[in-house]
Amino acid sequence: MQSEIKIAQHLLGFLNSSHYVLINLSMGWGSFITLRYTIPMFISYNIIDTFLGQYWKKDKIMLLHHFLSLSACKYASTFDSFTPNQYLLSYWLSIAEISSIFNCFRYFFRDTKWEAPLDITFVTSFLIFRSLSVYKTFTPIYNLPNFRYVFLFWLIYTSLNCYWTYAIFKYSKRLKKSYLKIFG
């Protein structure tokens, strides 16, 4: 049963991330119309994954991540149109989501010849896209009229990404094995 839940979680994550990236590619990266088409899927994904993973019991960091995502969706759903700063925020947060696709691929291709390259691709994309996202979203947030409210979300987002970067390198035996396989 645990195995089926993990498969469902990763499949749902892959569908959510793919939907998000494909809508961005087809309708304009980070655009207002893209936001309107992606929010319902994001809300559904965050709620379903919270229940599948039972994060309130065992993984409080993921629970915080889902709460942050749902709060951001609620905030974005109040927009009637975009200011330039809201567009920049949407643009760079959308870029960050690309690394999620590689993370889902890692699950489905574990124990295959694709495992090591996908591990490296995930970590590289995570470090590049998430770091750029954190860096590039500060100025748009700082220039929003409700800076204090949104800054709290940005600070949590930044802290989570710093923690995940640390955790990826500290705890991932599989990643270390993949680096040794390719570069060792």
Helices and strands as residue ranges (DSSP letters): H 2-27, H 32-53, H 55-58, H 60-76, H 84-96, H 98-108, H 115-125, I 126-130, H 131-142, H 147-171, H 173-183
